[in-house]
Structures are given as C-alpha cells and as structure tokens.
Amino acid sequence: MNKLKISGLIASLVILASCNNAPAIAYINPNKLMQGYHGATAQHDIFQAKAKAWQQRVDSLSIELQALSTAPALAN
C-alpha cells in the first residue's frame, strides 16, 4: 500500500511537471523520499532486527554443519 502511495505521488509530480510549457527534468531521490516517510524508520529498525536474527541463525547452522562434517564417522 505504501509503495502505491509513493508511486501515485511520483506520477502526480511527473504529470504536474509535464503541464509546464518549458521542458523540465526532475530527479527524485527514492532513498531520501523513503527516509522522509514517517513509517520508514520504524519499519527499517524492525527489518534490521529480523535480519540480525536471521544472520545469527545462519551462523549457528553453519557452525553446526562444520561440527558435523569434522566429527568422526560412526562405525556400524
């Protein structure tokens, strides 16, 4: 939904810019636009926490896999 609002805002800006008789070139910095959005900071923090948890899980699974690959094979 938020991306839809941002896309609508960008489309509106393009339409407004095209109404002018003189040719105009506009540059929109999407990073700055997202940083200015009131909910972006909180969502970024939530994502960073999830990413950190995912990385910790990957690290623990990697250590576990390395331990299993270096463990001596059991004799049958």
PDB file as gemmi writes it, atoms N, CA and C in Angstrom:
CRYST1    1.000    1.000    1.000  90.00  90.00  90.00 P 1                      
ATOM      1  N   MET A   1       0.828  -1.185   0.000  1.00  0.00           N  
ATOM      2  CA  MET A   1       0.000   0.000   0.000  1.00  0.00           C  
ATOM      3  C   MET A   1       0.873   1.250   0.000  1.00  0.00           C  
ATOM      4  N   ASN A   2       1.972   1.250   0.794  1.00  0.00           N  
ATOM      5  CA  ASN A   2       2.834   2.418   0.870  1.00  0.00           C  
ATOM      6  C   ASN A   2       3.527   2.672  -0.462  1.00  0.00           C  
ATOM      7  N   LYS A   3       3.929   1.604  -1.139  1.00  0.00           N  
ATOM      8  CA  LYS A   3       4.562   1.754  -2.440  1.00  0.00           C  
ATOM      9  C   LYS A   3       3.573   2.337  -3.436  1.00  0.00           C  
ATOM     10  N   LEU A   4       2.308   1.989  -3.291  1.00  0.00           N  
ATOM     11  CA  LEU A   4       1.276   2.524  -4.173  1.00  0.00           C  
ATOM     12  C   LEU A   4       1.131   4.027  -3.963  1.00  0.00           C  
ATOM     13  N   LYS A   5       1.173   4.463  -2.717  1.00  0.00           N  
ATOM     14  CA  LYS A   5       1.073   5.896  -2.428  1.00  0.00           C  
ATOM     15  C   LYS A   5       2.272   6.647  -3.004  1.00  0.00           C  
ATOM     16  N   ILE A   6       3.453   6.069  -2.843  1.00  0.00           N  
ATOM     17  CA  ILE A   6       4.664   6.713  -3.345  1.00  0.00           C  
ATOM     18  C   ILE A   6       4.623   6.760  -4.870  1.00  0.00           C  
ATOM     19  N   SER A   7       4.183   5.681  -5.494  1.00  0.00           N  
ATOM     20  CA  SER A   7       4.077   5.652  -6.955  1.00  0.00           C  
ATOM     21  C   SER A   7       3.081   6.700  -7.434  1.00  0.00           C  
ATOM     22  N   GLY A   8       1.983   6.855  -6.736  1.00  0.00           N  
ATOM     23  CA  GLY A   8       0.999   7.877  -7.079  1.00  0.00           C  
ATOM     24  C   GLY A   8       1.565   9.272  -6.942  1.00  0.00           C  
ATOM     25  N   LEU A   9       2.344   9.489  -5.900  1.00  0.00           N  
ATOM     26  CA  LEU A   9       2.976  10.796  -5.694  1.00  0.00           C  
ATOM     27  C   LEU A   9       3.947  11.094  -6.827  1.00  0.00           C  
ATOM     28  N   ILE A  10       4.745  10.115  -7.192  1.00  0.00           N  
ATOM     29  CA  ILE A  10       5.705  10.303  -8.280  1.00  0.00           C  
ATOM     30  C   ILE A  10       4.970  10.578  -9.594  1.00  0.00           C  
ATOM     31  N   ALA A  11       3.920   9.801  -9.857  1.00  0.00           N  
ATOM     32  CA  ALA A  11       3.138  10.012 -11.085  1.00  0.00           C  
ATOM     33  C   ALA A  11       2.533  11.415 -11.105  1.00  0.00           C  
ATOM     34  N   SER A  12       2.037  11.877  -9.969  1.00  0.00           N  
ATOM     35  CA  SER A  12       1.459  13.223  -9.891  1.00  0.00           C  
ATOM     36  C   SER A  12       2.512  14.287 -10.179  1.00  0.00           C  
ATOM     37  N   LEU A  13       3.707  14.095  -9.637  1.00  0.00           N  
ATOM     38  CA  LEU A  13       4.780  15.053  -9.887  1.00  0.00           C  
ATOM     39  C   LEU A  13       5.158  15.086 -11.363  1.00  0.00           C  
ATOM     40  N   VAL A  14       5.187  13.923 -11.993  1.00  0.00           N  
ATOM     41  CA  VAL A  14       5.514  13.866 -13.420  1.00  0.00           C  
ATOM     42  C   VAL A  14       4.445  14.568 -14.236  1.00  0.00           C  
ATOM     43  N   ILE A  15       3.191  14.345 -13.899  1.00  0.00           N  
ATOM     44  CA  ILE A  15       2.086  14.997 -14.621  1.00  0.00           C  
ATOM     45  C   ILE A  15       2.147  16.509 -14.443  1.00  0.00           C  
ATOM     46  N   LEU A  16       2.393  16.956 -13.217  1.00  0.00           N  
ATOM     47  CA  LEU A  16       2.484  18.395 -12.970  1.00  0.00           C  
ATOM     48  C   LEU A  16       3.662  19.005 -13.723  1.00  0.00           C  
ATOM     49  N   ALA A  17       4.762  18.300 -13.775  1.00  0.00           N  
ATOM     50  CA  ALA A  17       5.938  18.811 -14.477  1.00  0.00           C  
ATOM     51  C   ALA A  17       5.688  18.873 -15.977  1.00  0.00           C  
ATOM     52  N   SER A  18       4.904  17.933 -16.502  1.00  0.00           N  
ATOM     53  CA  SER A  18       4.656  17.924 -17.942  1.00  0.00           C  
ATOM     54  C   SER A  18       3.654  18.995 -18.378  1.00  0.00           C  
ATOM     55  N   CYS A  19       2.901  19.561 -17.447  1.00  0.00           N  
ATOM     56  CA  CYS A  19       1.933  20.608 -17.779  1.00  0.00           C  
ATOM     57  C   CYS A  19       2.611  21.937 -18.117  1.00  0.00           C  
ATOM     58  N   ASN A  20       3.802  22.114 -17.663  1.00  0.00           N  
ATOM     59  CA  ASN A  20       4.543  23.342 -17.933  1.00  0.00           C  
ATOM     60  C   ASN A  20       4.999  23.333 -19.389  1.00  0.00           C  
ATOM     61  N   ASN A  21       4.965  24.516 -20.058  1.00  0.00           N  
ATOM     62  CA  ASN A  21       5.361  24.602 -21.457  1.00  0.00           C  
ATOM     63  C   ASN A  21       6.850  24.386 -21.662  1.00  0.00           C  
ATOM     64  N   ALA A  22       7.661  24.828 -20.734  1.00  0.00           N  
ATOM     65  CA  ALA A  22       9.106  24.666 -20.853  1.00  0.00           C  
ATOM     66  C   ALA A  22       9.485  23.241 -20.453  1.00  0.00           C  
ATOM     67  N   PRO A  23      10.385  22.621 -21.197  1.00  0.00           N  
ATOM     68  CA  PRO A  23      10.809  21.274 -20.827  1.00  0.00           C  
ATOM     69  C   PRO A  23      11.554  21.307 -19.490  1.00  0.00           C  
ATOM     70  N   ALA A  24      11.276  20.332 -18.670  1.00  0.00           N  
ATOM     71  CA  ALA A  24      11.907  20.273 -17.353  1.00  0.00           C  
ATOM     72  C   ALA A  24      12.363  18.852 -17.077  1.00  0.00           C  
ATOM     73  N   ILE A  25      13.462  18.757 -16.409  1.00  0.00           N  
ATOM     74  CA  ILE A  25      13.978  17.455 -16.000  1.00  0.00           C  
ATOM     75  C   ILE A  25      13.956  17.435 -14.477  1.00  0.00           C  
ATOM     76  N   ALA A  26      13.374  16.402 -13.942  1.00  0.00           N  
ATOM     77  CA  ALA A  26      13.285  16.289 -12.488  1.00  0.00           C  
ATOM     78  C   ALA A  26      14.017  15.026 -12.039  1.00  0.00           C  
ATOM     79  N   TYR A  27      14.659  15.106 -10.918  1.00  0.00           N  
ATOM     80  CA  TYR A  27      15.312  13.957 -10.320  1.00  0.00           C  
ATOM     81  C   TYR A  27      14.695  13.731  -8.957  1.00  0.00           C  
ATOM     82  N   ILE A  28      14.271  12.521  -8.718  1.00  0.00           N  
ATOM     83  CA  ILE A  28      13.696  12.160  -7.423  1.00  0.00           C  
ATOM     84  C   ILE A  28      14.611  11.139  -6.783  1.00  0.00           C  
ATOM     85  N   ASN A  29      15.097  11.458  -5.615  1.00  0.00           N  
ATOM     86  CA  ASN A  29      15.957  10.539  -4.876  1.00  0.00           C  
ATOM     87  C   ASN A  29      15.052   9.632  -4.044  1.00  0.00           C  
ATOM     88  N   PRO A  30      14.895   8.369  -4.449  1.00  0.00           N  
ATOM     89  CA  PRO A  30      13.974   7.491  -3.727  1.00  0.00           C  
ATOM     90  C   PRO A  30      14.422   7.208  -2.293  1.00  0.00           C  
ATOM     91  N   ASN A  31      15.733   7.201  -2.053  1.00  0.00           N  
ATOM     92  CA  ASN A  31      16.214   6.966  -0.693  1.00  0.00           C  
ATOM     93  C   ASN A  31      15.811   8.107   0.237  1.00  0.00           C  
ATOM     94  N   LYS A  32      15.971   9.315  -0.238  1.00  0.00           N  
ATOM     95  CA  LYS A  32      15.594  10.472   0.572  1.00  0.00           C  
ATOM     96  C   LYS A  32      14.084  10.510   0.779  1.00  0.00           C  
ATOM     97  N   LEU A  33      13.338  10.141  -0.254  1.00  0.00           N  
ATOM     98  CA  LEU A  33      11.883  10.102  -0.163  1.00  0.00           C  
ATOM     99  C   LEU A  33      11.439   9.088   0.893  1.00  0.00           C  
ATOM    100  N   MET A  34      12.055   7.912   0.883  1.00  0.00           N  
ATOM    101  CA  MET A  34      11.698   6.870   1.848  1.00  0.00           C  
ATOM    102  C   MET A  34      12.113   7.256   3.266  1.00  0.00           C  
ATOM    103  N   GLN A  35      13.263   7.919   3.403  1.00  0.00           N  
ATOM    104  CA  GLN A  35      13.712   8.331   4.732  1.00  0.00           C  
ATOM    105  C   GLN A  35      12.776   9.371   5.333  1.00  0.00           C  
ATOM    106  N   GLY A  36      12.177  10.178   4.489  1.00  0.00           N  
ATOM    107  CA  GLY A  36      11.269  11.205   4.971  1.00  0.00           C  
ATOM    108  C   GLY A  36       9.891  10.672   5.313  1.00  0.00           C  
ATOM    109  N   TYR A  37       9.575   9.466   4.866  1.00  0.00           N  
ATOM    110  CA  TYR A  37       8.270   8.883   5.158  1.00  0.00           C  
ATOM    111  C   TYR A  37       8.208   8.524   6.635  1.00  0.00           C  
ATOM    112  N   HIS A  38       7.135   8.899   7.315  1.00  0.00           N  
ATOM    113  CA  HIS A  38       7.060   8.770   8.772  1.00  0.00           C  
ATOM    114  C   HIS A  38       7.146   7.327   9.277  1.00  0.00           C  
ATOM    115  N   GLY A  39       6.733   6.349   8.519  1.00  0.00           N  
ATOM    116  CA  GLY A  39       6.774   4.967   8.981  1.00  0.00           C  
ATOM    117  C   GLY A  39       8.022   4.219   8.560  1.00  0.00           C  
ATOM    118  N   ALA A  40       8.850   4.827   7.732  1.00  0.00           N  
ATOM    119  CA  ALA A  40      10.010   4.125   7.173  1.00  0.00           C  
ATOM    120  C   ALA A  40      11.053   3.805   8.239  1.00  0.00           C  
ATOM    121  N   THR A  41      11.292   4.712   9.148  1.00  0.00           N  
ATOM    122  CA  THR A  41      12.324   4.495  10.162  1.00  0.00           C  
ATOM    123  C   THR A  41      11.975   3.320  11.062  1.00  0.00           C  
ATOM    124  N   ALA A  42      10.744   3.251  11.507  1.00  0.00           N  
ATOM    125  CA  ALA A  42      10.320   2.145  12.378  1.00  0.00           C  
ATOM    126  C   ALA A  42      10.390   0.818  11.629  1.00  0.00           C  
ATOM    127  N   GLN A  43       9.936   0.803  10.380  1.00  0.00           N  
ATOM    128  CA  GLN A  43       9.991  -0.431   9.596  1.00  0.00           C  
ATOM    129  C   GLN A  43      11.429  -0.848   9.311  1.00  0.00           C  
ATOM    130  N   HIS A  44      12.296   0.118   9.100  1.00  0.00           N  
ATOM    131  CA  HIS A  44      13.711  -0.179   8.870  1.00  0.00           C  
ATOM    132  C   HIS A  44      14.319  -0.827  10.114  1.00  0.00           C  
ATOM    133  N   ASP A  45      13.995  -0.299  11.284  1.00  0.00           N  
ATOM    134  CA  ASP A  45      14.513  -0.862  12.533  1.00  0.00           C  
ATOM    135  C   ASP A  45      14.002  -2.284  12.748  1.00  0.00           C  
ATOM    136  N   ILE A  46      12.741  -2.517  12.451  1.00  0.00           N  
ATOM    137  CA  ILE A  46      12.167  -3.868  12.587  1.00  0.00           C  
ATOM    138  C   ILE A  46      12.868  -4.828  11.634  1.00  0.00           C  
ATOM    139  N   PHE A  47      13.074  -4.390  10.396  1.00  0.00           N  
ATOM    140  CA  PHE A  47      13.749  -5.244   9.418  1.00  0.00           C  
ATOM    141  C   PHE A  47      15.176  -5.538   9.840  1.00  0.00           C  
ATOM    142  N   GLN A  48      15.890  -4.541  10.354  1.00  0.00           N  
ATOM    143  CA  GLN A  48      17.268  -4.748  10.792  1.00  0.00           C  
ATOM    144  C   GLN A  48      17.333  -5.775  11.925  1.00  0.00           C  
ATOM    145  N   ALA A  49      16.375  -5.735  12.851  1.00  0.00           N  
ATOM    146  CA  ALA A  49      16.337  -6.709  13.945  1.00  0.00           C  
ATOM    147  C   ALA A  49      16.094  -8.111  13.397  1.00  0.00           C  
ATOM    148  N   LYS A  50      15.185  -8.238  12.439  1.00  0.00           N  
ATOM    149  CA  LYS A  50      14.919  -9.546  11.826  1.00  0.00           C  
ATOM    150  C   LYS A  50      16.140 -10.040  11.065  1.00  0.00           C  
ATOM    151  N   ALA A  51      16.793  -9.151  10.344  1.00  0.00           N  
ATOM    152  CA  ALA A  51      17.982  -9.536   9.576  1.00  0.00           C  
ATOM    153  C   ALA A  51      19.093 -10.012  10.500  1.00  0.00           C  
ATOM    154  N   LYS A  52      19.238  -9.362  11.640  1.00  0.00           N  
ATOM    155  CA  LYS A  52      20.253  -9.772  12.618  1.00  0.00           C  
ATOM    156  C   LYS A  52      19.930 -11.160  13.162  1.00  0.00           C  
ATOM    157  N   ALA A  53      18.667 -11.427  13.454  1.00  0.00           N  
ATOM    158  CA  ALA A  53      18.258 -12.744  13.945  1.00  0.00           C  
ATOM    159  C   ALA A  53      18.482 -13.806  12.878  1.00  0.00           C  
ATOM    160  N   TRP A  54      18.176 -13.478  11.629  1.00  0.00           N  
ATOM    161  CA  TRP A  54      18.399 -14.436  10.538  1.00  0.00           C  
ATOM    162  C   TRP A  54      19.890 -14.748  10.396  1.00  0.00           C  
ATOM    163  N   GLN A  55      20.731 -13.719  10.493  1.00  0.00           N  
ATOM    164  CA  GLN A  55      22.168 -13.918  10.358  1.00  0.00           C  
ATOM    165  C   GLN A  55      22.701 -14.765  11.505  1.00  0.00           C  
ATOM    166  N   GLN A  56      22.205 -14.563  12.714  1.00  0.00           N  
ATOM    167  CA  GLN A  56      22.621 -15.383  13.851  1.00  0.00           C  
ATOM    168  C   GLN A  56      22.225 -16.840  13.641  1.00  0.00           C  
ATOM    169  N   ARG A  57      21.049 -17.064  13.078  1.00  0.00           N  
ATOM    170  CA  ARG A  57      20.586 -18.426  12.798  1.00  0.00           C  
ATOM    171  C   ARG A  57      21.465 -19.088  11.734  1.00  0.00           C  
ATOM    172  N   VAL A  58      21.797 -18.335  10.688  1.00  0.00           N  
ATOM    173  CA  VAL A  58      22.677 -18.861   9.638  1.00  0.00           C  
ATOM    174  C   VAL A  58      24.042 -19.204  10.227  1.00  0.00           C  
ATOM    175  N   ASP A  59      24.563 -18.330  11.076  1.00  0.00           N  
ATOM    176  CA  ASP A  59      25.861 -18.584  11.697  1.00  0.00           C  
ATOM    177  C   ASP A  59      25.830 -19.837  12.564  1.00  0.00           C  
ATOM    178  N   SER A  60      24.769 -20.005  13.350  1.00  0.00           N  
ATOM    179  CA  SER A  60      24.684 -21.178  14.218  1.00  0.00           C  
ATOM    180  C   SER A  60      24.539 -22.453  13.396  1.00  0.00           C  
ATOM    181  N   LEU A  61      23.772 -22.406  12.319  1.00  0.00           N  
ATOM    182  CA  LEU A  61      23.633 -23.582  11.455  1.00  0.00           C  
ATOM    183  C   LEU A  61      24.947 -23.896  10.743  1.00  0.00           C  
ATOM    184  N   SER A  62      25.690 -22.872  10.380  1.00  0.00           N  
ATOM    185  CA  SER A  62      26.984 -23.068   9.734  1.00  0.00           C  
ATOM    186  C   SER A  62      27.964 -23.745  10.686  1.00  0.00           C  
ATOM    187  N   ILE A  63      27.985 -23.285  11.929  1.00  0.00           N  
ATOM    188  CA  ILE A  63      28.857 -23.898  12.941  1.00  0.00           C  
ATOM    189  C   ILE A  63      28.449 -25.351  13.176  1.00  0.00           C  
ATOM    190  N   GLU A  64      27.151 -25.590  13.250  1.00  0.00           N  
ATOM    191  CA  GLU A  64      26.655 -26.954  13.458  1.00  0.00           C  
ATOM    192  C   GLU A  64      27.038 -27.852  12.284  1.00  0.00           C  
ATOM    193  N   LEU A  65      26.927 -27.352  11.077  1.00  0.00           N  
ATOM    194  CA  LEU A  65      27.284 -28.130   9.893  1.00  0.00           C  
ATOM    195  C   LEU A  65      28.776 -28.425   9.869  1.00  0.00           C  
ATOM    196  N   GLN A  66      29.591 -27.456  10.230  1.00  0.00           N  
ATOM    197  CA  GLN A  66      31.034 -27.673  10.275  1.00  0.00           C  
ATOM    198  C   GLN A  66      31.389 -28.723  11.325  1.00  0.00           C  
ATOM    199  N   ALA A  67      30.714 -28.684  12.462  1.00  0.00           N  
ATOM    200  CA  ALA A  67      30.958 -29.674  13.517  1.00  0.00           C  
ATOM    201  C   ALA A  67      30.569 -31.072  13.042  1.00  0.00           C  
ATOM    202  N   LEU A  68      29.480 -31.169  12.319  1.00  0.00           N  
ATOM    203  CA  LEU A  68      29.052 -32.476  11.804  1.00  0.00           C  
ATOM    204  C   LEU A  68      30.009 -33.004  10.731  1.00  0.00           C  
ATOM    205  N   SER A  69      30.537 -32.123   9.929  1.00  0.00           N  
ATOM    206  CA  SER A  69      31.428 -32.576   8.844  1.00  0.00           C  
ATOM    207  C   SER A  69      32.801 -32.961   9.369  1.00  0.00           C  
ATOM    208  N   THR A  70      33.212 -32.434  10.516  1.00  0.00           N  
ATOM    209  CA  THR A  70      34.526 -32.802  11.069  1.00  0.00           C  
ATOM    210  C   THR A  70      34.429 -33.890  12.116  1.00  0.00           C  
ATOM    211  N   ALA A  71      33.222 -34.268  12.511  1.00  0.00           N  
ATOM    212  CA  ALA A  71      33.036 -35.333  13.509  1.00  0.00           C  
ATOM    213  C   ALA A  71      33.425 -36.670  12.880  1.00  0.00           C  
ATOM    214  N   PRO A  72      34.023 -37.553  13.678  1.00  0.00           N  
ATOM    215  CA  PRO A  72      34.392 -38.872  13.148  1.00  0.00           C  
ATOM    216  C   PRO A  72      33.126 -39.669  12.799  1.00  0.00           C  
ATOM    217  N   ALA A  73      33.226 -40.446  11.736  1.00  0.00           N  
ATOM    218  CA  ALA A  73      32.091 -41.244  11.305  1.00  0.00           C  
ATOM    219  C   ALA A  73      31.869 -42.381  12.294  1.00  0.00           C  
ATOM    220  N   LEU A  74      30.610 -42.712  12.551  1.00  0.00           N  
ATOM    221  CA  LEU A  74      30.282 -43.804  13.452  1.00  0.00           C  
ATOM    222  C   LEU A  74      30.419 -45.126  12.721  1.00  0.00           C  
ATOM    223  N   ALA A  75      31.024 -46.088  13.377  1.00  0.00           N  
ATOM    224  CA  ALA A  75      31.187 -47.418  12.763  1.00  0.00           C  
ATOM    225  C   ALA A  75      29.892 -48.195  12.948  1.00  0.00           C  
ATOM    226  N   ASN A  76      29.474 -48.891  11.918  1.00  0.00           N  
ATOM    227  CA  ASN A  76      28.251 -49.704  12.013  1.00  0.00           C  
ATOM    228  C   ASN A  76      28.579 -51.089  12.425  1.00  0.00           C  
TER     229      ASN A  76                                                      
END                                                                             
